[in-house]
Amino acid sequence: MSRQQKGATVRLPERLSHTHTHIHTHTHTHTHTSRDKMHLPAVLSLLLVVSTVQAFQYTELAQFIDSHQEEYVETLRDWVAIESDSSNVMRRNDLHRMMELVAQKLRLMGGTVELVDIGEQELPDGQTLLLPKVVTAQFGTDVNKHTVCVYGHVDVQPAKLEDGWATDPYNLTDINGHLYGRGASDNKAPVLAWIHAVGAYQALNMELPVNVKFVIEGMEETGSNGLDAMILAQRDTFFSDVDYIIISDCGWLSRRPALTYGTRGNCYFFAEVEGPKQDLHSGVYGGTVIEPMTDLIGILDTLISPSGKILIPGIREAVAPLSDEEWKRYQDIQFDVEDYKNKIGVSQLMYSNKVDLLAHRWRYPTVTIHGIEGAFSDPGTKTVIPAKVTAKFSIRQVPDMDPAMVKKQVTDYLHSVFAKRKSPNKLKVTMVIGAKPWLADTQHPLYEAGKIAIKRVFDMDADLIREGGTIPIARTFQDVLGKSIIMMPIGGFDDGMHSQNEKMSRYNYIEGTKLFISYLNEVSQIQKTSV
């Protein structure tokens, strides 16, 4: 990647080069003749002076982060204490309070901050509820600099102590350098790390190397309601001068820092089978009625084979083939199959080798059956024939699958399977989420800059990885804004996002903040011609 700023670029001979071989000065370019006369000792002196200044600035910023880490942990504690569960309508006021807290923090830093109204949410019972406002903020308006936009969210998954948490999920608890709490890793600490990165430059009176914008939402965990429309509405205003989008809403694969270049999409389905007009006693009516639950279990069993093969026609045929280059990349990634197996607590996985496991985790589709609504699931016994049952299942999307086509394939297939049962019950299939996959070019200067920043902060090479989960907003940014995107995670591979005992390690939180500081500097050196 060519890394340039205004002014002359001094380069050393190749054999003397290091990670940062070209040093940027702000002197006027000399004539060709005077350049030829420049002696190597002079170049070396210049290199030492300039690189010392650059290194000193990073060192000073890093030291500032280290000396303020307790303050950063306390701020995270305040944020985790707010039960900003976007799936629970009873917690909507907490969510509104969370967005206000984010806006207030950015305002106190001198940012140009707005709380953008994105409308209402319609509930299943027909009632409406105000959606949490989206926080936008801007730091810097220099037209000669790149502008990056950092996306994050501050809503969380549900969590209760009785679900199996070892500590109160809304009271951040530090155990052996791990900060346990719901939303700590997903996504409150990464959002704060970006805010603290900007704050460090400000506190040391250092000019931000790029203009920084923020888009922070409060509905990511339930599908980012209203955000797509807001991005479209502000495409030619707030987003018009944005060059690059940065998302830090994922995690590393191992102890090695990573850059993420792809996510799977998701098509989420409800399959409802309805029979009698009310629930029936299984002793009185069992054996005389065709039971909805039996029909439902029967059609669910036709979705996927025991070996993991998707049985819906057309799904597997749409998947982009695995290239030799991608296979090689998976081969080189640091990933311990035994550790992975032990971590999730199973004796056997679907595949036994690293490449197959990573490929099926990241770049092949899968069917998952999540649950059945209407079925009896409480403790104890109940001899009931449920009158109506609804299965909930999803199919992860990968290139080159299209959610609209998947919706048709699944609906047609289930109706054809159901018809063969000759049941009098009624089947209704609905797709409630249709999120596309996202894939980036790892040769883009954004990724080259990321590799350099990771090398500087962690002194190791980055893994280039994909993510099995879905971050729908990445595809929206790509399709609506046409901007280049990078995913730069700081979460650990064992953070337990969405699970009990979610945590963010203090190391990842603090070093991740330094990574963001370093990355802003690297992005500033991408040539303006890059897209």
N, C-alpha and C positions, 0 to 999 in steps of 0.2 A: 504494500500500500504506500502510495506517495503521501507524505505528511508535510504540508507546507503552511506557512503563514506569510503575511506581508514582510518584505525585506529580503535580505540575501540568505541563502542557505549554504552553510559551510559543511563540506563532507570530508572525512578522513579517507585515506586509502583503505581498500577493502580489508587488508590484513590487520588494520588497527581498529576496525569497527567493533561496536558493542551493541547492546540492545537498542540504545538511543544513539545511533550513529550521526544523525544530522541535527545540528544545533541551529536554532533560529535566532538571528540577530536582527535588530531594527535599524541597521545602518543602510545607507543607499548603496546600490550595487555599483562596484567600480567598473572601469573599462576592462576589456579582455586583457590588455597589456598589464595593467596593474595587478590583476588577479594572478597572472603568470609569475609575477615577481614575488608573490607572497611566499615567505619561507615556511616550511613545516613547523619549526619551533614556534613561530608566531601563531600558527593555526592551533597548535597544541595548547599554547597559553590561553588563547581565546576559548578553546574547548573547555579547559579547566575552569576558567572564570565563569563562563555561562552555565556549564553543567552544575557547578557548585551552587549557583543562584537557584537553578531549577530544583536541584536535590534538596537544598535548604528549605525551599518553599513547601515541598511535599513533606519533608521531615517535620517542619513546623506544624503543618496541618495535621499530620498523623499524631504528633505529640499532644496537640490540642484535643483531638478525639480521645486519646488515652486518658488525659487528665479530667475529662468531663463524662467519663463513662457512667459514673454513679448517677449523675443527673439524667443521662439518657435512659437508664434502667428505671428510674423513678417516673419518667414521663411515660414509658411503656406500661408501667404499673397502673398509672392513672387511666390510660386508654383501655387496658384489658379489663379494668373494673366496670366499664360500661358494657352491659349485656346487649350488644348491638346485633342481635339475632334477626336477620331479615326475613326468616321463614315464619316467625311468630308474630302475628299481628298485634298481640298484647304487648309486645316490646317495641312497638313503633315509636313511642315517645323517646325511648332510650336511643334509638337509631337517629332521630332528629337531633338529640343532644350530642351524639357522637359527631355528626356533621358540623354542628356549631363549634365544637371543640377544635376540630381540624382547621376550620376557617379562622378561628381566633388565633391559633398558633401561627398560621401563615401571615395573618394581618400584623401581628406583633413583630414579625421579621421584616415588615415593610413591603410585603408583596401586594400586588394589585389583585384583590381577592373578590370573587363573586360566589354567591350561593345560587345556583341556577335551578329554577323550578322546572321539574320534568313531568308534572301532572299527577294523575291519580292512578291507583291500582284497583282493578275490579276484582272483588272477591267472589268465590264460587257461589255464595248465597245472594249475589247481586248487589251487595253493598260496595261502596267505594272508600278508599283510604288514601290519604296523601302519601305519595312516594317521597323518600328522603331526598333532599336537594343534593345536586352534584356540586362539589367544591372545585372551582377553577382558580388558579393563581398564576401570576407571572412575576419573574425576577429578571430584569434586564430587557432593554429594547434596542440594543445596538445592532443596526442593520448590517454591519460588517462582520457580525459573528453568526455562527450557526445557532439555531434554536432547537432545543430538545424538549419533548413533552414526556413527562413521567406519569404513567398511569398506575393507580393502585386502588385498593378498596379497603374499607374499614368495617364492613359487616362481617359477621362470623356464622359458623355452623352452630346448631343447638348443642348445649352441653349441660349436664347435671352431675352433681357429685355422685348420685346413686347409679349413674351409668357405668361406674367403674373407675372414676378418677381417684387418684391417690391424694389429691389436694383440691381445694376449692377452685373450680375452673376460672372464676372471675376474680381471684386474688393471686396476682403474679407471685410465684414462689420460687426462690433461688435455691436449687439443690445441686451442689457440686458443679457450679458454673452453668447449669441449665435453668432457663427461666420458663417455668411451667405456667400455662394459662391459655384459655381459649382465645384464638386469634393472634397469639404471640408470633407465630411463624406465618400464619395465613390470615391477614397480610399486614398486621399493624406494625411489627418491627421493621420490615422492609420499607414501608411508607415513611416511618420515622427516620430510618437511616438516610433516605434521600433528603428529607427536610434538614437533618443534622449536617449532611454534607454541604448543603447550601449555606447553612448557618455558620459553619466553620470558616468558610471563605469570608463571610461578612464580619465575623468576630475578629479576624486577623487583618481586617481592612485590605483584603486581597480581592482584586477584581475577578468576578466570575468569568471563566474562560469561554463560556457559551451563555446564551440566554436560556433560562430554565422556566418551563411551564409545568403546572401540575393539573391533572384531572383525577379527582378522588371521588369514588362513588360509594353508595351504601346498599346496593342490591345485587352484587356480583354472585353471591351464593345461591340466589334464586333466579338467575337468568338475566341480570342487568336490565330489568324493566325500565324502559324510558331512555336508556343511554344511547341506543342506536339513533333514535330520533333527534336527540340533543346534539350528537356528533354531526349528523346531516345538517341540522339547522345552523350550526356554528362553523361549518366547513369553510366558509369564505370570510369568517371574522376571526374568532379565537384561534382556529387551526390554520389559518391561511399562510402564516409565516413559519410554521413548524417544519423543520427539515427531517427530524428523526423521532420515532416513538420508542420509549424504553419501558419495558414491563418487567417487574421483579415480583412475580406472583407464582413462583414455582420453587423447586429445590434441586440440590446437587444429587448426583447418583451415588457418590461415594465420598470419601474424605477429600477428594480432589475437587477444587472449584470448577464450575461448569458454565458453559454458555448454551442456552437452549435455542434450537433452530426450527422446532416443529412441535405441534400439538395435535392430538386427535380431536375430531369433532364428536358430536353426540346426537343421536336421534332417540328420544324418549317416548315410549308408547304406553297407552292404557288399552288393555283388551278386556272388555266387560261382557260377561255372560249373564243374562237375566232369564229366570224361569218363572216359578210360582209368584203369586202376588204378595206373599209374605213368607218369612222363615217358617219351616215346618219341623215337627217332632220326628226324629229319625226312626223311632220305634213304631209310631202310628202310620207314617207315610213311606218309610224306607222300603224300597223294592217295588213301589208302584209308580214313582215319578222318576223322570230322567233328571239327574241332579246337575245343576249349573257348575258345581265345583269339579265334578268328574269330567265334564266337557272341557273346562278350562285347563285342568292339569293335562288332559289328553292333547290339546293343541299346543300347549307350552313345550311339551316333550318333543315336538317336531321342529323346534327352532334350531337346536344345536345337538351335535352328537357327543357321546361321552369323551371322545378324543379332542373335542373343541372345534370340530368342523361345522361351520355355519351351513344349515341345510336349506336356507331360503334361496331360491333360484335367482341368479344375477348378482348377488352380493359379492362373492369372491372374485367373479370375473371382472369387476370394476376396479380392482386394486392394482395400483401401479407396481410393476415388477421391481424386485430388489436388485439394484445395480451392484457390480463388482466393487465399485468405489465405496458404496454404502456398507457393504459386507465387511470390507477392510477396516472402515472406520469403527464399526461395532467390535471388531476383533481387537482393536487397539485400546478400547475404553477400559478403564479400571472398574471391574465389577466382579464381586465374589459370589458365585452361585450358592455356595453353602451358607454364607452369611445371610444372604437374601432369604433362603429357605428357613433358617433358624429365626430370623427376625419376625417373619410372619407366622411361625409356629406350625409348619406343615412337614410331613415326612416325605412328600413327593410333589414335584411340580409337573406342569403339563409338558415341559421340555427339559432336557438335562444339560444342554450346552449353552454357553453364554450368548452366542450370536442368535440362536433361535429364540431364547428367552427375551432378549432385548428387542428383537424384531417384532415378536408377538405382543410385547408390552407397548411398543411405540408406533409401528407402521403397518400393522394388520388389524382388521376389525374384530370385534368380539361381541357376543351376546351375553348380557347379564340379566338374570331374573332377580328383581329386588324385593318383591313382596306381593301379597294378595290382600286387597282391601275387602272387607265384608266377611272374611273368614274368621272363625273363632280362634283367638290367639291368647286369651287371658290364661292365668294359671288355673289349674283344676280341670274339671270335665264339663262338657255341655253337649247333650245329644241333639244337635241341631242340623238341619239341612238348610244352609244359607240360600236365600231366594235370589240374591244377586252378588256376584263376586267380580272383582276387577284386578287383573294382574298388572303389575308395573314392571316393565323391562326396558332395557336400552341396548342400542347397537352403536358402539364407538365407530366414528367415521374417519377414514384416511383418504389421501389422494388415490384415485381420482373418483371417489364416490360423491354422489350428489344427493343431499337429504330429500329433495322432492321426489327423486326416483326411488330412493329407499322407502319412503312413505308408501308409494304405490306398490312396490314389490312385497313389502310386509303385509299390507292390507289385503292385497289379492291372494297371497299365499295362505294367510290364516283363514280367509273366507272359503278358499277351496278345500283346505283340510277340514274345516268345520262342516262343510256341506257333506263330506263323505261320512260323517257320523250320523247323518239323517236325524238330527236332534230337533225337537220343537222349540228349544230355547233360542234366544236371540243373541247374536254376537255383534258387538260394536267395537271397532278399532279406531283409536285416535292417536295422532302424533302430537305431543304437547311441547316438545323441544326439537328444533332442527338446526343444530349448530354445525357449521362447516369446519373441516380441518384447516390448519395453517402451516405453511412451510416457508422458510426463508433461505436465502442464498448465503452459505457460509463463507463465500469469497468476498462478500461485501465489506467495504472499509469499516463499517460498524463492528463487524466481528473481528477484524484485524486489530482495531483499537481495543476491543475487549480482551483479546489475548495479551496485548502489551500491558494493560492495566492489571490483569490478574498476575502476570509474571512479576510486575513491580511489587505488588502488595503481598502476594503469597509465595513468591519465588518458586513457582512451579507452573507447568503448562496446563492450560485449560482443557477439560474434556468437552467435546462438542456432542451434545446429547439432544434427544427428543423427549417429549413428555407424553405419557399415556392419557393424561386427563385433558380437560377441555377448558380453554380460555377464549370464549366466543368473541370477546372484544378485539382480539388480535386480528381476526379475519375482517371485522368491521372496519378497523383502522386501515387495513390494507385495501379493502374494496371501496370504501367511501372516500378516504383521503388520498389514497395512492401513495402513502408514505412508507419508507423503509422502517422496519421494526427489528429490534433485538430484544430477546428475553435474557435478563441478567439476574439469575437467582442468587440469593445469599442464604436461603434456608438449608438446613442440614438434611442428609438423606434419611435420618432417623427422627425427624421432628414430629411425626404423627399427626400431620394435617388431617382434619376431619375426624380424627380418632380420639380416644381417651388419652389423657396425659400429653396433649400437644405441648410442644416447647420450642423455644429458640435459644440456642446456646449463646452465652455471652460473647464467646469468641467470634461466632459468625456475625452477630449483631454489630460488634465494634469493628472487626476487620472488614466487614461488609460496608460499613460507612466509609472506611478508608478507600475501599475499592471504588465506590461511587465518586469520591473526590478525585481519584486518579483518572477514572473514566471520563469525567467531564473535561479534563485537560487533554486526554487523547483525542476525544471527539473534536475538540477545537482545532486540531491539526489535520483533519480530513480536508482535502481540496474542495473548494466550493463547487467544482464541476460534478462531484459525485452526487448521485441521486439516492 
